[in-house]
């Protein structure tokens, strides 16, 4: 099945009248050698209409998810079930990182899901080269390749996020290369508050969170490097958002990248304090780090949160006054309804303040 035939079949899947016949044709052809790499070539081609590229991405994702890992025949059967041919798998390994870098967002999502499956089954044994490939694009002078390469790195880290320490050795070896690079990168990006720059910063924060939130790798994060990271988090949390973002409806602001970046910085800080903020509650290998962490960061971060977050959330606001004047019954219901407390930022702030005062009198 040549490339043009595949494109025509994918076009057919978009048309409801032709969908069943087109899907049958694709389903009869997917076992042909070079079919999966052909889908990837269609996905990254700027000369193919976007809906066709998107259909190809979905089809490739389904193929990789189902047919990438080697499978044995069921007991009693001699015929091996279909797997993507190794030659095809190698072609996809050789090109998928570039595909993620070059593709638009809606296609990129499908390709990153493919990448996760491939890393899960092939790294490091069949595909150690993925580290060098991601690193090449991360160090490129072309900043347009950074987001795609960071998304690839995120898939690598997510694959090992919840594994035991002894199972994370391939990730630790890779992050010896990547962690200093992304730390340098985010420090260079911090002065730039453009959308793309903050999008890159947010992705780096997500990588760091996935790396440390379950098990902090002390081989990578020592007292000195953590001090630099904490300064990065503080800068992101403290910095003002562009004035034009304040013109957007308040309910829609959490979806803006500037606020999402702050969210991930706070996610990391909260998780680090939860896991390592109390030396009496950590395992022995983390005791020294926990003591340093508590003495070095606790007061500064707590003052930042108390003054800039808790105080402002708990204050009586203009909208409170407006509601009190217009509908005092509704005001009282909102302030004292126990069900409202579950979703109330004010109640959360009160609880945090009470807990902090109780534990650190």
C-alpha positions as a Markdown table, in Angstrom:
| # | Residue | x | y | z |
|---|---|---|---|---|
| 1 | Unk | 0.0 | 0.0 | 0.0 |
| 2 | Unk | 1.8 | 3.1 | -1.2 |
| 3 | Unk | 1.8 | 6.5 | 0.6 |
| 4 | Unk | -0.9 | 8.1 | -1.7 |
| 5 | Unk | -3.2 | 5.1 | -1.1 |
| 6 | Unk | -2.8 | 5.4 | 2.7 |
| 7 | Unk | -3.6 | 9.2 | 2.4 |
| 8 | Unk | -6.7 | 8.5 | 0.4 |
| 9 | Unk | -7.9 | 5.9 | 3.0 |
| 10 | Unk | -7.2 | 8.3 | 5.8 |
| 11 | Unk | -9.3 | 10.9 | 4.0 |
| 12 | Unk | -12.1 | 8.4 | 3.8 |
| 13 | Unk | -12.1 | 7.9 | 7.6 |
| 14 | Unk | -13.0 | 11.6 | 7.9 |
| 15 | Unk | -16.0 | 11.3 | 5.6 |
| 16 | Unk | -18.9 | 9.6 | 7.4 |
| 17 | Unk | -20.1 | 8.1 | 4.1 |
| 18 | Unk | -16.8 | 6.5 | 3.4 |
| 19 | Unk | -15.6 | 5.8 | 6.9 |
| 20 | Unk | -16.5 | 2.1 | 7.2 |
| 21 | Unk | -14.9 | 1.2 | 3.8 |
| 22 | Unk | -11.8 | 3.3 | 4.5 |
| 23 | Unk | -11.3 | 1.8 | 8.0 |
| 24 | Unk | -11.7 | -1.7 | 6.5 |
| 25 | Unk | -9.0 | -0.9 | 3.9 |
| 26 | Unk | -6.6 | 0.4 | 6.6 |
| 27 | Unk | -7.3 | -2.6 | 8.9 |
| 28 | Unk | -6.5 | -4.9 | 6.1 |
| 29 | Unk | -3.2 | -3.1 | 5.4 |
| 30 | Unk | -1.7 | -2.4 | 8.8 |
| 31 | Unk | 0.4 | -5.6 | 8.8 |
| 32 | Unk | 2.2 | -4.6 | 5.6 |
| 33 | Unk | 5.9 | -3.7 | 6.3 |
| 34 | Unk | 6.6 | 0.0 | 6.3 |
| 35 | Unk | 2.9 | 0.9 | 7.0 |
| 36 | Unk | 3.6 | 2.4 | 10.4 |
| 37 | Unk | 6.6 | 4.5 | 9.3 |
| 38 | Unk | 4.4 | 5.7 | 6.3 |
| 39 | Unk | 1.9 | 7.0 | 8.8 |
| 40 | Unk | 4.6 | 8.9 | 10.6 |
| 41 | Unk | 5.8 | 10.5 | 7.3 |
| 42 | Unk | 2.2 | 11.6 | 6.7 |
| 43 | Unk | 1.9 | 13.0 | 10.2 |
| 44 | Unk | 5.0 | 15.3 | 9.8 |
| 45 | Unk | 4.3 | 16.3 | 6.2 |
| 46 | Unk | 3.3 | 20.0 | 5.7 |
| 47 | Unk | 1.9 | 19.0 | 2.3 |
| 48 | Unk | -0.9 | 16.9 | 3.7 |
| 49 | Unk | -4.1 | 18.4 | 5.0 |
| 50 | Unk | -4.3 | 18.7 | 8.8 |
| 51 | Unk | -7.4 | 16.5 | 9.3 |
| 52 | Unk | -5.5 | 13.7 | 7.4 |
| 53 | Unk | -2.4 | 14.2 | 9.6 |
| 54 | Unk | -4.6 | 14.0 | 12.7 |
| 55 | Unk | -6.3 | 10.8 | 11.5 |
| 56 | Unk | -2.9 | 9.3 | 10.8 |
| 57 | Unk | -1.6 | 10.3 | 14.3 |
| 58 | Unk | -4.6 | 8.6 | 16.0 |
| 59 | Unk | -4.2 | 5.5 | 13.9 |
| 60 | Unk | -0.5 | 5.3 | 14.6 |
| 61 | Unk | -1.1 | 5.8 | 18.3 |
| 62 | Unk | -3.5 | 2.9 | 18.4 |
| 63 | Unk | -1.1 | 0.7 | 16.4 |
| 64 | Unk | 1.8 | 1.5 | 18.7 |
| 65 | Unk | -0.2 | 1.0 | 21.9 |
| 66 | Unk | -1.5 | -2.4 | 20.7 |
| 67 | Unk | 1.2 | -3.9 | 18.6 |
| 68 | Unk | 4.6 | -2.4 | 19.7 |
| 69 | Unk | 5.6 | -4.8 | 22.5 |
| 70 | Unk | 6.5 | -8.4 | 21.5 |
| 71 | Unk | 3.8 | -10.8 | 22.3 |
| 72 | Unk | 3.9 | -14.6 | 22.7 |
| 73 | Unk | 1.2 | -16.8 | 21.1 |
| 74 | Unk | -1.6 | -18.0 | 23.4 |
| 75 | Unk | -1.0 | -21.4 | 25.1 |
| 76 | Unk | -1.6 | -24.2 | 22.6 |
| 77 | Unk | -1.3 | -22.0 | 19.5 |
| 78 | Unk | 1.7 | -21.9 | 17.2 |
| 79 | Unk | 0.9 | -18.7 | 15.3 |
| 80 | Unk | 2.5 | -15.6 | 16.8 |
| 81 | Unk | 0.2 | -12.6 | 17.1 |
| 82 | Unk | 1.0 | -9.6 | 15.0 |
| 83 | Unk | 3.7 | -7.1 | 16.2 |
| 84 | Unk | 5.0 | -4.1 | 14.4 |
| 85 | Unk | 8.1 | -5.4 | 12.5 |
| 86 | Unk | 11.5 | -4.5 | 14.0 |
| 87 | Unk | 12.6 | -2.7 | 10.9 |
| 88 | Unk | 9.5 | -0.5 | 11.2 |
| 89 | Unk | 10.0 | 0.0 | 14.9 |
| 90 | Unk | 13.5 | 1.2 | 14.2 |
| 91 | Unk | 12.4 | 3.7 | 11.6 |
| 92 | Unk | 9.8 | 5.1 | 14.1 |
| 93 | Unk | 12.5 | 5.3 | 16.8 |
| 94 | Unk | 14.8 | 7.2 | 14.4 |
| 95 | Unk | 12.1 | 9.8 | 13.5 |
| 96 | Unk | 9.5 | 10.2 | 16.3 |
| 97 | Unk | 11.4 | 12.8 | 18.3 |
| 98 | Unk | 11.7 | 15.0 | 15.2 |
| 99 | Unk | 8.1 | 14.3 | 14.5 |
| 100 | Unk | 7.1 | 15.6 | 18.0 |
| 101 | Unk | 9.2 | 18.7 | 17.5 |
| 102 | Unk | 7.8 | 19.5 | 14.1 |
| 103 | Unk | 4.1 | 18.7 | 14.6 |
| 104 | Unk | 1.3 | 21.1 | 15.7 |
| 105 | Unk | -0.2 | 20.5 | 19.2 |
| 106 | Unk | -3.2 | 18.4 | 18.3 |
| 107 | Unk | -0.9 | 15.9 | 16.5 |
| 108 | Unk | 1.9 | 16.2 | 19.0 |
| 109 | Unk | -0.4 | 14.9 | 21.7 |
| 110 | Unk | -0.8 | 11.6 | 19.9 |
| 111 | Unk | 2.9 | 11.3 | 19.1 |
| 112 | Unk | 3.9 | 11.8 | 22.7 |
| 113 | Unk | 1.6 | 9.0 | 23.7 |
| 114 | Unk | 3.3 | 6.8 | 21.2 |
| 115 | Unk | 6.7 | 7.9 | 22.6 |
| 116 | Unk | 5.6 | 6.9 | 26.1 |
| 117 | Unk | 4.8 | 3.4 | 25.0 |
| 118 | Unk | 8.1 | 3.1 | 23.0 |
| 119 | Unk | 10.2 | 4.3 | 26.0 |
| 120 | Unk | 8.4 | 2.0 | 28.4 |
| 121 | Unk | 9.2 | -1.1 | 26.3 |
| 122 | Unk | 12.5 | -0.1 | 24.6 |
| 123 | Unk | 14.5 | 2.1 | 26.9 |
| 124 | Unk | 17.3 | 1.6 | 27.7 |
| 125 | Unk | 17.8 | -1.8 | 26.1 |
| 126 | Unk | 16.7 | -1.2 | 22.5 |
| 127 | Unk | 16.8 | 2.5 | 22.4 |
| 128 | Unk | 19.6 | 4.2 | 24.5 |
| 129 | Unk | 20.0 | 6.7 | 21.6 |
| 130 | Unk | 16.9 | 8.6 | 22.7 |
| 131 | Unk | 18.9 | 10.4 | 25.3 |
| 132 | Unk | 21.4 | 11.7 | 22.8 |
| 133 | Unk | 18.6 | 12.7 | 20.4 |
| 134 | Unk | 16.6 | 14.7 | 23.0 |
| 135 | Unk | 19.8 | 16.3 | 24.3 |
| 136 | Unk | 20.8 | 17.4 | 20.8 |
| 137 | Unk | 17.6 | 19.3 | 20.3 |
| 138 | Unk | 17.6 | 20.7 | 23.9 |
| 139 | Unk | 21.0 | 22.2 | 23.2 |
| 140 | Unk | 20.1 | 23.6 | 19.8 |
| 141 | Unk | 20.3 | 27.3 | 19.1 |
| 142 | Unk | 16.9 | 27.1 | 17.5 |
| 143 | Unk | 14.5 | 27.7 | 20.4 |
| 144 | Unk | 11.7 | 26.3 | 18.2 |
| 145 | Unk | 12.9 | 22.8 | 18.9 |
| 146 | Unk | 12.9 | 23.2 | 22.7 |
| 147 | Unk | 9.3 | 22.6 | 23.5 |
| 148 | Unk | 9.1 | 19.4 | 21.5 |
| 149 | Unk | 12.3 | 18.1 | 23.1 |
| 150 | Unk | 11.1 | 19.0 | 26.6 |
| 151 | Unk | 7.9 | 17.1 | 25.9 |
| 152 | Unk | 10.0 | 14.1 | 24.9 |
| 153 | Unk | 12.0 | 14.4 | 28.1 |
| 154 | Unk | 8.8 | 14.6 | 30.1 |
| 155 | Unk | 7.7 | 11.3 | 28.7 |
| 156 | Unk | 11.0 | 9.7 | 29.7 |
| 157 | Unk | 10.7 | 11.0 | 33.3 |
| 158 | Unk | 7.0 | 10.1 | 33.6 |
| 159 | Unk | 7.8 | 6.5 | 32.6 |
| 160 | Unk | 10.0 | 6.2 | 35.7 |
| 161 | Unk | 8.0 | 8.5 | 38.0 |
| 162 | Unk | 6.7 | 5.9 | 40.4 |
| 163 | Unk | 9.4 | 3.2 | 40.1 |
| 164 | Unk | 11.5 | 2.1 | 43.0 |
| 165 | Unk | 14.9 | 3.7 | 43.4 |
| 166 | Unk | 16.8 | 0.6 | 42.1 |
| 167 | Unk | 14.6 | 0.6 | 38.9 |
| 168 | Unk | 15.3 | 4.3 | 38.2 |
| 169 | Unk | 19.0 | 3.9 | 37.4 |
| 170 | Unk | 18.5 | 4.5 | 33.6 |
| 171 | Unk | 16.6 | 7.7 | 34.4 |
| 172 | Unk | 19.2 | 8.9 | 36.9 |
| 173 | Unk | 21.9 | 8.4 | 34.3 |
| 174 | Unk | 20.0 | 10.3 | 31.7 |
| 175 | Unk | 19.1 | 13.1 | 34.2 |
| 176 | Unk | 22.8 | 13.6 | 35.0 |
| 177 | Unk | 22.9 | 15.1 | 31.5 |
| 178 | Unk | 19.5 | 16.8 | 31.4 |
| 179 | Unk | 18.9 | 18.3 | 34.8 |
| 180 | Unk | 21.8 | 20.8 | 34.7 |
| 181 | Unk | 20.7 | 21.7 | 31.2 |
| 182 | Unk | 17.1 | 22.4 | 32.0 |
| 183 | Unk | 18.1 | 24.3 | 35.1 |
| 184 | Unk | 20.3 | 26.6 | 33.0 |
| 185 | Unk | 17.6 | 26.9 | 30.4 |
| 186 | Unk | 14.9 | 28.0 | 32.8 |
| 187 | Unk | 17.2 | 30.5 | 34.4 |
| 188 | Unk | 17.8 | 32.0 | 31.0 |
| 189 | Unk | 14.1 | 32.1 | 30.3 |
| 190 | Unk | 12.9 | 33.7 | 33.5 |
| 191 | Unk | 13.3 | 37.3 | 32.4 |
| 192 | Unk | 11.2 | 36.7 | 29.3 |
| 193 | Unk | 7.5 | 36.7 | 30.1 |
| 194 | Unk | 6.3 | 36.0 | 26.5 |
| 195 | Unk | 3.8 | 33.1 | 26.0 |
| 196 | Unk | 6.3 | 30.7 | 24.5 |
| 197 | Unk | 9.0 | 31.4 | 27.1 |
| 198 | Unk | 6.5 | 30.8 | 30.0 |
| 199 | Unk | 5.2 | 27.7 | 28.2 |
| 200 | Unk | 8.8 | 26.3 | 28.2 |
| 201 | Unk | 9.2 | 27.2 | 31.8 |
| 202 | Unk | 6.0 | 25.4 | 32.7 |
| 203 | Unk | 7.2 | 22.3 | 30.9 |
| 204 | Unk | 10.5 | 22.3 | 32.8 |
| 205 | Unk | 8.6 | 22.6 | 36.1 |
| 206 | Unk | 6.5 | 19.6 | 35.2 |
| 207 | Unk | 9.6 | 17.6 | 34.4 |
| 208 | Unk | 11.2 | 18.5 | 37.8 |
| 209 | Unk | 7.9 | 17.6 | 39.6 |
| 210 | Unk | 7.7 | 14.2 | 38.0 |
| 211 | Unk | 11.4 | 13.6 | 38.8 |
| 212 | Unk | 11.2 | 14.4 | 42.6 |
| 213 | Unk | 7.6 | 14.1 | 43.8 |
| 214 | Unk | 7.7 | 10.4 | 44.5 |
| 215 | Unk | 11.4 | 9.8 | 45.3 |
| 216 | Unk | 14.0 | 12.6 | 45.5 |
| 217 | Unk | 17.2 | 11.4 | 43.8 |
| 218 | Unk | 19.9 | 12.7 | 46.0 |
| 219 | Unk | 22.5 | 11.8 | 43.4 |
| 220 | Unk | 21.0 | 14.7 | 41.3 |
| 221 | Unk | 19.6 | 17.1 | 43.8 |
| 222 | Unk | 22.0 | 18.2 | 46.5 |
| 223 | Unk | 21.9 | 21.3 | 48.9 |
| 224 | Unk | 23.5 | 23.6 | 46.3 |
| 225 | Unk | 21.4 | 22.6 | 43.3 |
| 226 | Unk | 18.2 | 22.7 | 45.5 |
| 227 | Unk | 19.0 | 26.3 | 46.5 |
| 228 | Unk | 19.1 | 27.3 | 42.9 |
| 229 | Unk | 15.9 | 25.5 | 42.1 |
| 230 | Unk | 14.1 | 27.0 | 45.1 |
| 231 | Unk | 15.2 | 30.5 | 44.0 |
| 232 | Unk | 13.7 | 29.7 | 40.5 |
| 233 | Unk | 10.4 | 28.6 | 42.2 |
| 234 | Unk | 10.3 | 31.7 | 44.3 |
| 235 | Unk | 10.9 | 34.0 | 41.3 |
| 236 | Unk | 8.1 | 32.4 | 39.4 |
| 237 | Unk | 5.6 | 32.5 | 42.3 |
| 238 | Unk | 6.4 | 36.1 | 43.1 |
| 239 | Unk | 6.5 | 37.6 | 39.6 |
| 240 | Unk | 3.7 | 39.6 | 38.3 |
| 241 | Unk | 1.7 | 38.4 | 35.3 |
| 242 | Unk | 1.4 | 40.5 | 32.1 |
| 243 | Unk | -1.2 | 43.3 | 32.6 |
| 244 | Unk | -3.3 | 42.1 | 29.7 |
| 245 | Unk | -4.0 | 38.8 | 31.4 |
| 246 | Unk | -5.9 | 40.7 | 34.2 |
| 247 | Unk | -8.4 | 41.8 | 31.6 |
| 248 | Unk | -9.6 | 38.2 | 31.1 |
| 249 | Unk | -12.5 | 36.9 | 33.2 |
| 250 | Unk | -11.2 | 35.7 | 36.6 |
| 251 | Unk | -12.7 | 32.2 | 36.1 |
| 252 | Unk | -10.7 | 31.8 | 32.9 |
| 253 | Unk | -7.3 | 32.9 | 34.2 |
| 254 | Unk | -6.3 | 29.5 | 35.6 |
| 255 | Unk | -6.1 | 28.2 | 32.0 |
| 256 | Unk | -3.5 | 30.9 | 31.1 |
| 257 | Unk | 0.1 | 29.7 | 30.9 |
| 258 | Unk | 1.3 | 32.4 | 33.3 |
| 259 | Unk | -0.9 | 31.1 | 36.0 |
| 260 | Unk | -0.3 | 27.4 | 35.2 |
| 261 | Unk | 3.4 | 28.1 | 35.5 |
| 262 | Unk | 2.8 | 29.5 | 39.0 |
| 263 | Unk | 0.7 | 26.5 | 39.8 |
| 264 | Unk | 3.4 | 24.0 | 39.0 |
| 265 | Unk | 6.0 | 26.0 | 41.0 |
| 266 | Unk | 3.7 | 25.9 | 44.0 |
| 267 | Unk | 3.0 | 22.2 | 43.3 |
| 268 | Unk | 6.7 | 21.5 | 43.7 |
| 269 | Unk | 7.2 | 23.6 | 46.8 |
| 270 | Unk | 4.2 | 22.1 | 48.5 |
| 271 | Unk | 5.3 | 18.6 | 47.6 |
| 272 | Unk | 8.8 | 19.1 | 48.9 |
| 273 | Unk | 7.5 | 20.6 | 52.2 |
| 274 | Unk | 5.1 | 17.7 | 52.5 |
| 275 | Unk | 7.8 | 15.1 | 52.0 |
| 276 | Unk | 10.9 | 16.7 | 53.5 |
| 277 | Unk | 9.8 | 19.6 | 55.6 |
| 278 | Unk | 9.8 | 17.6 | 58.9 |
| 279 | Unk | 13.2 | 15.8 | 59.7 |
| 280 | Unk | 11.4 | 13.6 | 62.2 |
| 281 | Unk | 9.2 | 12.0 | 59.5 |
| 282 | Unk | 11.7 | 11.1 | 56.8 |
| 283 | Unk | 13.8 | 7.9 | 56.3 |
| 284 | Unk | 17.4 | 8.1 | 57.3 |
| 285 | Unk | 18.9 | 8.8 | 53.9 |
| 286 | Unk | 16.9 | 12.0 | 53.7 |
| 287 | Unk | 17.5 | 13.2 | 57.3 |
| 288 | Unk | 20.4 | 15.5 | 56.5 |
| 289 | Unk | 18.7 | 16.9 | 53.4 |
| 290 | Unk | 15.5 | 17.4 | 55.4 |
| 291 | Unk | 17.2 | 19.4 | 58.1 |
| 292 | Unk | 18.9 | 21.6 | 55.6 |
| 293 | Unk | 15.7 | 22.1 | 53.7 |
| 294 | Unk | 13.7 | 23.1 | 56.8 |
| 295 | Unk | 16.3 | 25.5 | 58.1 |
| 296 | Unk | 17.1 | 27.1 | 54.7 |
| 297 | Unk | 13.7 | 27.5 | 53.1 |
| 298 | Unk | 10.8 | 27.1 | 55.6 |
| 299 | Unk | 10.7 | 30.7 | 56.9 |
| 300 | Unk | 11.1 | 32.5 | 53.6 |
| 301 | Unk | 8.5 | 30.4 | 51.8 |
| 302 | Unk | 6.1 | 30.5 | 54.7 |
| 303 | Unk | 6.3 | 34.4 | 54.8 |
| 304 | Unk | 5.8 | 34.5 | 51.1 |
| 305 | Unk | 2.7 | 32.3 | 51.3 |
| 306 | Unk | 1.3 | 34.0 | 54.5 |
| 307 | Unk | 1.6 | 37.6 | 53.2 |
| 308 | Unk | 0.8 | 37.2 | 49.5 |
| 309 | Unk | -1.6 | 34.3 | 49.5 |
| 310 | Unk | -3.3 | 33.5 | 52.9 |
| 311 | Unk | -3.8 | 37.1 | 53.9 |
| 312 | Unk | -5.3 | 38.2 | 50.6 |
| 313 | Unk | -7.6 | 35.2 | 50.4 |
| 314 | Unk | -8.9 | 35.7 | 53.9 |
| 315 | Unk | -9.5 | 39.4 | 53.6 |
| 316 | Unk | -13.0 | 40.9 | 53.2 |
| 317 | Unk | -13.3 | 41.8 | 49.5 |
| 318 | Unk | -15.3 | 44.2 | 47.4 |
| 319 | Unk | -17.4 | 41.3 | 46.1 |
| 320 | Unk | -18.2 | 40.2 | 49.7 |
| 321 | Unk | -19.4 | 43.7 | 50.5 |
| 322 | Unk | -21.5 | 43.8 | 47.3 |
| 323 | Unk | -23.1 | 40.4 | 48.1 |
| 324 | Unk | -23.7 | 41.5 | 51.8 |
| 325 | Unk | -25.5 | 44.7 | 50.6 |
| 326 | Unk | -27.6 | 42.9 | 47.9 |
| 327 | Unk | -28.4 | 39.6 | 49.5 |
| 328 | Unk | -27.3 | 39.2 | 53.2 |
| 329 | Unk | -29.0 | 35.8 | 53.4 |
| 330 | Unk | -26.9 | 34.4 | 50.5 |
| 331 | Unk | -23.8 | 35.9 | 52.0 |
| 332 | Unk | -24.4 | 34.1 | 55.3 |
| 333 | Unk | -25.3 | 30.9 | 53.5 |
| 334 | Unk | -22.0 | 31.0 | 51.5 |
| 335 | Unk | -19.9 | 31.8 | 54.5 |
| 336 | Unk | -21.4 | 29.2 | 56.8 |
| 337 | Unk | -22.5 | 26.4 | 54.5 |
| 338 | Unk | -20.4 | 23.3 | 55.3 |
| 339 | Unk | -20.6 | 22.1 | 51.7 |
| 340 | Unk | -19.2 | 25.4 | 50.4 |
| 341 | Unk | -16.1 | 24.8 | 52.6 |
| 342 | Unk | -14.9 | 21.9 | 50.4 |
| 343 | Unk | -14.3 | 24.2 | 47.5 |
| 344 | Unk | -13.6 | 27.5 | 49.3 |
| 345 | Unk | -10.1 | 29.0 | 49.0 |
| 346 | Unk | -10.9 | 31.0 | 52.2 |
| 347 | Unk | -11.5 | 27.9 | 54.2 |
| 348 | Unk | -8.3 | 26.3 | 52.8 |
| 349 | Unk | -6.3 | 29.4 | 53.8 |
| 350 | Unk | -7.8 | 29.3 | 57.3 |
| 351 | Unk | -6.9 | 25.6 | 57.7 |
| 352 | Unk | -3.3 | 26.2 | 56.5 |
| 353 | Unk | -2.8 | 29.1 | 58.8 |
| 354 | Unk | -4.2 | 27.2 | 61.7 |
| 355 | Unk | -2.0 | 24.2 | 61.0 |
| 356 | Unk | 1.1 | 26.3 | 60.6 |
| 357 | Unk | 0.4 | 28.2 | 63.9 |
| 358 | Unk | -0.2 | 24.9 | 65.7 |
| 359 | Unk | 3.0 | 23.2 | 64.5 |
| 360 | Unk | 5.3 | 26.2 | 64.7 |
| 361 | Unk | 4.1 | 28.3 | 67.6 |
